[in-house]
């Protein structure tokens, strides 16, 4: 999205109170998420070795920030994009039983990001992963986890209102599930982004299922790497995919607002199928992929939840730079200042 300046915008809190609110929101959310999903916190890397297949490839076009390691003969390392695959490896290393998992604070640099109200060079999110049983690789299990996360969001919204009564709750009681193919059929003349806007505005909170695979028009709703989320396995609803995005309606930006990307992860069959579909079967020889194919990594479900995005939403901010320190173009800083938005 292009930079959007809401008319007559004014921050809900002053800068000092905003900092206090950010800490409250982050502390409350991660504590409740860990309790509800039975997760334990672990320490995460800022960078990983190149060529291992561990880093998240996102849409496959973003360039990781990298550097040579002098002490290792200039072997290259790269700053993580996310920890989608690293977390799953840790489940195996720690032998975490089904029904339990881990979470971590993930900090990343995405140098190719297009900067706007929601996107920054700096990414901070809670990355979480939980071991599952083979029989839990289904749509109903996925929906149950989504409802649990949405329940935590509702609790945090209530806590925010209790502390700052002028920030009134807006989330609906329930989150609505809809497949990307259903969205296409409902709004065949709209782009994926426009479909999200229509559905989010109508329902207030939605989970779009099956993001990553081609739809009936031959296009993807959005890109997903082939080696973590399972976007190709047929599900009980008659469509493909065991993953998706939690999207809220943002009344400040008047648009759909992605708060989390998540899903049941690929098993061996889905991994090979998706690598083939994306034209990269050679990845099966990388360390991560070999571990998965050799059953050294457990089945899992996981995702990422944006920390700054969560704070931005609940504090009704117009720009992620109000809750996060980063670098912004001079023209963006000036345009925001004129619109009453002051970036950190």
N, C-alpha and C positions, 0 to 999 in steps of 0.2 A: 504494500500500500504506500501511496505517497504521503508526505507529511500532512497531517490534518490538524487544524487549529479550531477547537470548538468555539462557538460564538459565546462571548461574555464569560469565558472560563475564569474560574478562581479556585485555587487549591483549597481543599477542605481543612487542612491543618497547616500551621506555620512550620518552618524548617526544623526547629528543635523538636517539636512534638512529632513531626513526621519520622524523625530518626528513632524516637522511642516506640512509635507505632510499628515501624519496620521490625524492630527486635521482638516486640510482642507477637506479631504475626508469624514470624519465622519460628520462634520458640514454640508457640502453641501448635502450629500446624505439624511440624515434624514430630513433636511428642505424641500427638493424637494419631498421626499416620502410623508411627511405629507401633503404637498400642493396638490399633485396629487390624493391621496386617501382620502383626507379630514379626517385626523387623528389628534387627540390631544394627547399630551404627558401626561403620568401618571407615578407615582412612583410605582415601583414593589418590591416585597419581595425577599430577598435572600433565605429564607427558609419558608416552610409551615408545618403544622401539619401532621404527619404520619396517615394513615388510613382514610383519608377523600376522597381519589380519585382525589385530585386536581393536584398532581404532574404528570408530563409527564412520562409515562412508557417506552418511546422510543421503543426499540425492545422487551422489557419485560424481559431482562436478566441483564441489568445494575443495580448495587447496588447503591442506593443513599447514600450520606454521611449524617449520622445522629448523633443526640446527645440528651441526656435527658435535660429537662427544670426543673431546681431545683424549680423555683417559681410556677410550675404547677404540683407538685407531680411527677416529673420525667416523665411526658408525653413526648413522643419523637417527635422531629422535624426532618425534612430532607431538605438538600439543594436542591433547584430546579434543575431538569434536563433541563426543559424549562417551559414556562408559557402558553402552548397551551390551557389548560382548565381554568386557573386562569383568563386569559384575557376575555374569553367568559362570565364568571361570572360577571366581571366588566362591560361589556356592559349592562347587565341586571340591575346591581345595579345603574349605572349612567343613565339608561334609554336613551341610545344613539339611535337615530332614524336611520332607514335604510338609507344607503348611506353615513353614517359617522362612525367613529371608533376611536380607540386609538392605541398608540404605546408606547413602553417603552424600556429602556436599560435593557437587561436581562444578568445577570452574574451568571454563574453556575460552579460547580466542578463535573467533571465526572471521578471518580477515576479508573474506569475500562477501560478507553479509551486506545487503542493501539497507542502509540506515533509514529508519523512519520512527514512528511513534512506538513500535513494538520491538524493533530489531536493533541490536547493539553489537559492537565488536566483541564485547564481553558477555559471556553467557554464564549464568549461575542457576543451577537447578538441583533439586533432590533427585538423584538417580536411585531407583530401588529395584530389587529383584527377589523373587520368592520361588522356592522349589515347589513343583507340583507333581502329581501322579499322572500316569498315562491317561486314565479315565477322566481327568480334569481338563483335557485338551478339547474343550467344546465351548460353544457360544454362551450357554447359560452360566458356566463358571466365570467366563470373562465378564458377563453382565453383573454378576454378583460382586466381583472385585471393583468394577466401576461404581456400583451403587455405594460400596463402602467408602471409596475415596470421595465421592460426592457428598456423603454424609459428613465427612470430616470438613469439607468446604463449608457446608451449612453451619456446622458448629463454630467454625472460625468467623463466619459472617455474624453469627449471634454474639460472639465475644466482642467483635469490633463494635457492634451497635451498643452493647452494654457499656463499653468504655467511651465511645464517641457517639452519643445519641443522635447527632445530626447526620450521621452516615447510616441511613436506614436500609434494612435488608431488601434485596430485590430478587434473589434466587428462588425459582419455583420449588415446590415441595419435592418433586420427582424429576429425574433426568430422563429425557426421551431418547430412545435408541432408534437409529435409522441407518440403513446400509447406503453406501455411496451410490449403488445402482438404483436404489429407490429414489434418492435425490435427483439423479439424472432423469428418471422417468417423470418425476413431478415437475421438474424445471428443465426441459430438454433444450431450451434456447439460451439458457444462462451458462456462464462459466462456472467452474467448481467453486471459486471464491464467492460468486454471486449466489450460488445455491446455498452455501453455508450461511450467508447473511440472511437469506429468506427464512431458512429453517431456525436459525438461532433467534431471530426476532420473533418468530411465531411461538416457539416453545420456551425460550429463556435459557435452557441448558440442554445440550444434545451430545450424544456420543455417536460419531459417524464411524461405521464399521467397514472394514475391507479397504483400507487405504494402501495403495502400492501396486495393485494389480490392474490390468486393463479392464475397462467397463465395456458395455455393449456397443458403445460408439468407437471403440478402439483406443480411447484415451484413458489415462490414469486420473483419478481425482487429485492425487498428489503423489510425489515420489517417496519411496522407501527403499532402503538398502535391502538386498536379497537375503542377507545372512543373519538377521536377528528376528524381526517380526514375521509371523506367519500370515501372509496376505493371500495365500493361494489355496489353502485347504478348504474344501466344501464344508459349509456349516449347516446347522439344522434349519435355518430359515430359507434354504434353497439358493444361497449365494456363496461366494468365496470369501474367505478371510476370517481370522481370529484376532484381529487387532483393530485399532482405531484411535480417534482423537476425542478428548473432552473439550467441548467448545461452549462458551458462555456468550450471552448477549451483553455487550458493553454499552451502556447508555451514554457514557461520556464520549466515546468515539463513534457511537451509532453504527456499530459493526460487530460481526462475529469475532470471537476472541478465544484463540486456542490457549488452554491452560496446561494441557498434558497430552503427550503422545505415548501410547502404551500398547501392550498386547501380549498374547501368548507367543512364545518364541518358537522358532522353527525346530522341528525334529529332523532326523536324518533324511526322511523322504522329502519333506518340504524344502530343506536346504538344497538338495540336489536339483529339485524341480525349479526352484527360484533362481539358482545360479545359471541353469541352462536357459531359462526364460530371459534373463538379463544379459546373456551372452558372455558370461565370465565363469565357465566351469573350472577354469584353472585355479580359481581360489580354493578349491577343495584340497589343494596341497599345502595351504598355509597352516600355521600352527593351530590357530583357533579352530579352523574348520576340521582338521584332522582329529583334534581332540573330541569334537562333537560326533564325528562319524565313527569314532572308535569307542563311543559311550563313556568317555572320561569326563563329560560335562552333563549335569542333570537337566531334565526337562524343567522349564521355568516360565514364569510370567513376569513382566517388569515394565518399567517406563520411566519417563522423566517428567518432573513437575517444576515449572519455572518459578524460581523464588521471587525474582523482581516482578515477574508478571502477576504473581499472586498478590504481592503487596500493592502493585499498581492498581489492580482491579478493586481490592477491598478498600483502598483509600481514595478511590475515584480520581486517580491521576490521569492526565491526558498524554503523558509521555513517560517512557521507561526511564529516561534520564532524571526524572524527579525522585526516583527511589534507588538509583544506581549510579556510581561514578564511572564514567567512560570518556571516550573522545568523540566529539561531534564536529561536523563541518561548521565553519564560522557562519555561513548563511543560515544554517538550521538554528544555531544558537540565537541569532538575531531575530529570525522569524518567530521563534518560540517566545523570546522576551517581549516582543510587541504584542503577542497574544496572551500574555500573563503567565507563561510557562517558563519556569526558571530551572535550567538543567544543572546538575551537580558538576 
